[in-house]
């Protein structure tokens, strides 16, 4: 009986050892190790790795931020596109850059100022930001937006081209991006079956992600998205 008990104990310990080895092998694969290499405990996996922010808004938590979405007067875009994009960027800044809601100027405040200011279109982002008490203005200018319906089934394709930059309200100084006048944003998709409203929201979410990902330490495995347009693809046809 004692010999049998000893065998059971040995078997359990062997099983535990095998599980530990299996766990190390999995960790090694997740860390991108080549065969035969053992991952070092504590090494971040691809899901844990971060891409450093180009301008870290998390370090500016005491500053009020205005998200100002603008577009040319001649551009015929979805009626609620500016609201969708502004609201989505604000939510992403809260969730990802950990900006408190009280430090983000909401869309309704901006809309009220816009409607009560006859010459609003002539005002600079710096002036609008200062008037609303913002320390920083995240300016997003929509250059082009298309949401053509494809057929009777209400399938919609979508395309949005925009530029983004971060401005200091007190001086008008551009804080981000550092090496470009503005960061180019291009998003789109071939088909959205839920109609124009859903398509406009989808474009807004994609564009908001492509703007905000540079303003906090973004997880590496979440940095790129499928609706981002690259240099090669259907949108260039």
N, C-alpha and C positions, 0 to 999 in steps of 0.2 A: 504493500500500500504506500509506503514511504517513497519507494522508487517511482511509482506512478505519479505521486504528487510532485516529486522533483521534476519529472518529465513535463508536467503541465506548467510548472513555474518557468522552466527553461523555454517552453514553447511560447508562452506569453511574452517573455522578455525578447525572444527572437522576433515575434510579430511586431513588438514596439520598435525594435531596431529597424525593421524593414520599413515601417511607416515613417520613421524619422528620415531614412535614406530617400524614400519616395518624396517626402516633403522638400528635402534639399534639392532633389533633381528638378522638381516643379519650379522651385525658386530660381534655380539656375537657368531654366528655359525662359522664365518670365524676364529675367535680367538680361537675356540675350547672350549668355555664355556659350562658347563653343563646346562641342562634346569633349568630355574628359576634364573640364574645368569645373570647379566648385564655386557657386556664388557665395560672396561674403555676406554674412548676416548683417542686416542693416542697410544694404545697398538698395536704393529705391527701384521699384519696378517701373515699367513704362507708364503704368497708370498713375504712379506717384511722382514721376519726374515733372518738373515745371519749366516752362519757358519764361525767363525773366521779363518783367514788364518793361516796355520802352519808356513809359512814364507811369510811375506807380501812384495811382490815385489813393491807395490805401495810406500813403504817407501824408496825404492832404485832407485828412478827415475833418479838420476844423474849418474847411473852406466850403462856401456854398457854390454849387455847380448848376449852371443852366445848360440844358440840352436844347440847342436851337437848330431845328430842322427847317431848311429853306429850299425853295425851288424857283426857277425862272417863271415869270408870269405867263409865258407862252406855253409852258409845259402842261399838257392835259393828262394828269395822273389821277389815280383813285382818290375820291373825295376825302377819305379818312387816312390817307397814307401818312401825312405828317403826324397825326395823332398816334397811329399804330407804331411808327418808328420811334417817336419821342417816348411814348409810354414803355415800349420794350427796352429801350436803352436805359431808362431810369430803373426799371426792374432788374436788369442785369447788373447795373452798378451797385444796387443794393445787395443782390445775392452773391455776386462774384468778387467785387472790389470792396465789399463790406462797408459801403457808404450808408450812413444813417438817413432815413427818409427826410428828416428835417433839414438836411444839407443838400437836398435836391429840390429845385424849383419845379413844381408840377405843371403839367400842360395847361390846365385851366387858368392858372395865373398868367402864363404867357399869352394864352388866347385872349384873355380879357384885355391885357395891355395892347395886343396887336389890334383888336377891334376898336379900341378907344383912342388909337394914335393914327390920325389920317396919313401921316407921312412915314409910317412904319417901314415901308419898303426902302426908304432912303436912309434909314438908320444903320450904322455899322454894328456888327456883333458886339463890339466893345461898349457902345452906347446902350444897347439893349440890356446887356449884362449888368452894367452899372445901374441902370434905371430900376432893375428888379433885385438889386442887392446881391448879385452873384460875384464871387471872386474869380471864378473860372467859367469860361464858355466853351462847351464842346459843340463846335459848329459842324453840321452835316449838311452839305449842299447836294441836293438831288439834281443831277444833270440830265438824266434820261430815265424814263420808266414806261414799260410797255406791258399790257395785260390783254393781249388779243384772245378772244374766244375762238376755239378751234372748230367746234361743230355744234349740232343741236343738243348734244349731251352736256353742254356747258363745261367742257374741258377747256382749261385756260393755260396758256404758256406765260411765263413771266420773265422779265428782265429789269434790273435796276443798276444804274451806274451813278455813283456818288463820290464825293470827296469829303474827308474829315480832317479836322485840326482842332487843337486845344489852345485857347487864347486866354491870356491874363487880362481881366477886365480893367484893372487900374491903369495899365500901360498900353494894351493892345499887342503886347509881345506874344509871339507864337511859341508855345512851350513844347508842342508835339505836332507832327513828327520832327525830328531833329534835322534830318538830311534832305527832306523834301518840303515843298511848299504845302502840300496836303497829301494825306494818304488816300490812294485810289481804292475804291470799293466796287466790286462787280459781282453781282449774284444773279442767279436765275435758274430756271428749270423748264423742261420741255412740256410737262403736263401736270396740271392740278385739277382733279375731277370735282372738287367741292364748290367751284364757282369763283367769281371775281373777288369777293370779300375774303375768302380763305386764302386766295392767291396773294392778295395784298398783305395779309398778315404773315404769310410764309416768307415773302420778300423782306418784310420788316424784321422778322426774327433773324433771318440770315444776315442782313446788313448790320443789324445791331451787334450780332456776334462778331462779325468781321471788324467792327470798330472797337468794341470794348475789350477784345482779347489782348490788345496791346497795352491796356491800362491797368492790368493786374497780373500777377504771376499765374499764368494759365497752365492747366494740366496739359502735358505734351500730347496725350492721346485724344484730347478734345479740341485741339487747336484748329484743325482743318475740318471743314464740313462739306457735305456732298453738294450743296447748292452754291458753293463758291465757284466763280468762273475763273478758269485758268487761260493761258494763252492759246491752247488748242481745244477746240470743242465745237458743239453744234451752234453756239451763239455767234461764231465768226462767219457763218455761212451767209 
